[in-house]
Amino acid sequence: MLELYHNDMSSCAQKVRTALAEKGLEWTGHHLDLRAGDTLTPDYLKLNPNGVVPTLIDNDFVLIESTVINEYIDDAYPDHPLRPDDPRARAKMRLWTKKLDEGLHTHTATISAAIAFRHQQIDRPPEELARILAAMPDVAKRERRKDLIENGVHSQLFPDAIRAWDKTLGDMEDALGSSTWLAGEEFSLADIAYSPYLTRWEHLQLVGLVDKRPRLQDWFARIRSRDSYRIGLADWFSDKYLPLMEEKGLEVWPEVKKLL
Ligand SMILES: N[C@@H](CCC(=O)N[C@@H](CS)C(=O)NCC(=O)O)C(=O)O
């Protein structure tokens, strides 16, 4: 039996739900409220010492890290392969997913917190917020979170995060000039990995990042037409987040535009 600890709007959980949907696999979910600190309880930290979602359990095998989880799913359940056979295309796929793991995902967390998610924390009683922050196992991440809650888009982390994503979206536009999908002619884990992030920019109304890039728009439209996008992402979109993301995103767009 497959069990997934996840969250409705988490980009890393979206990646894994999409891979499971592409494979047609059934799973049982444990939905965690990230703002309430559900990933920081002693019991959950035993499963995922980083205090984040997703965590996959396949019978007695506990696995963390969304990129590793998706490769595991493809290894353990080989029907409908999600990695190209061609070694070069497979290497390209890994370069795309590596980029997310080596900083782009953190930049996404910076942008999302600075614009919108800080507002879900800011009004908490200070002692409750202090307790949640103190439970975060990663000190650097905790300090970043504090800074973003306090300074929002005026955090010094924000411009780099926006520019890193603008550069990556440009790289995606270029790659899609020579192949149908990010890593070649086959839909792969690279396409699955990036679709939550395009979704995030749309939810934050940062459409200016994408609408100057026609191939990227076309790629995203093709992703969205797949059943796995509906099952892995759209069916989980939450009204607890969407109006806030839209309102705050529109508010800061003029500042974001200046950084591009
Ligand atoms: N590298 C990890 C990153 C996981 C991660 O950052 N998850 C976020 C949601 S996308 C999380 O659980 N954050 C907890 C929080 O915001 O407190 C992965 O790919 O699984």
Ligand as a Chemical Component Dictionary entry (heavy atoms), coordinates in Angstrom:
data_LIG
# 
_chem_comp.id                   LIG 
_chem_comp.type                 NON-POLYMER 
_chem_comp.pdbx_formal_charge   0 
_chem_comp.three_letter_code    LIG 
# 
loop_
_chem_comp_atom.comp_id 
_chem_comp_atom.atom_id 
_chem_comp_atom.alt_atom_id 
_chem_comp_atom.type_symbol 
_chem_comp_atom.charge 
_chem_comp_atom.model_Cartn_x 
_chem_comp_atom.model_Cartn_y 
_chem_comp_atom.model_Cartn_z 
_chem_comp_atom.pdbx_ordinal 
LIG N1  N1  N 0 13.612 19.103 -1.100 1  
LIG C1  C1  C 0 12.335 18.793 -0.510 2  
LIG C2  C2  C 0 11.631 20.095 -0.214 3  
LIG C3  C3  C 0 10.317 19.867 0.488  4  
LIG C4  C4  C 0 9.668  21.168 0.909  5  
LIG O1  O1  O 0 10.287 22.218 0.965  6  
LIG N2  N2  N 0 8.368  21.077 1.214  7  
LIG C5  C5  C 0 7.630  22.244 1.644  8  
LIG C6  C6  C 0 6.369  22.402 0.835  9  
LIG S1  S1  S 0 6.694  22.517 -0.904 10 
LIG C7  C7  C 0 7.253  22.115 3.088  11 
LIG O2  O2  O 0 6.829  21.070 3.543  12 
LIG N3  N3  N 0 7.375  23.193 3.845  13 
LIG C8  C8  C 0 7.062  23.204 5.240  14 
LIG C9  C9  C 0 6.757  24.561 5.716  15 
LIG O3  O3  O 0 6.479  25.423 4.898  16 
LIG O4  O4  O 0 6.790  24.744 6.909  17 
LIG C10 C10 C 0 11.527 17.925 -1.477 18 
LIG O5  O5  O 0 11.712 18.070 -2.702 19 
LIG O6  O6  O 0 10.757 17.062 -1.028 20 
# 
loop_
_chem_comp_bond.comp_id 
_chem_comp_bond.atom_id_1 
_chem_comp_bond.atom_id_2 
_chem_comp_bond.value_order 
_chem_comp_bond.pdbx_ordinal 
LIG N1  C1  SING 1  
LIG C1  C2  SING 2  
LIG C1  C10 SING 3  
LIG C2  C3  SING 4  
LIG C3  C4  SING 5  
LIG C4  O1  DOUB 6  
LIG C4  N2  SING 7  
LIG N2  C5  SING 8  
LIG C5  C6  SING 9  
LIG C5  C7  SING 10 
LIG C6  S1  SING 11 
LIG C7  O2  DOUB 12 
LIG C7  N3  SING 13 
LIG N3  C8  SING 14 
LIG C8  C9  SING 15 
LIG C9  O3  DOUB 16 
LIG C9  O4  SING 17 
LIG C10 O5  DOUB 18 
LIG C10 O6  SING 19 
# 
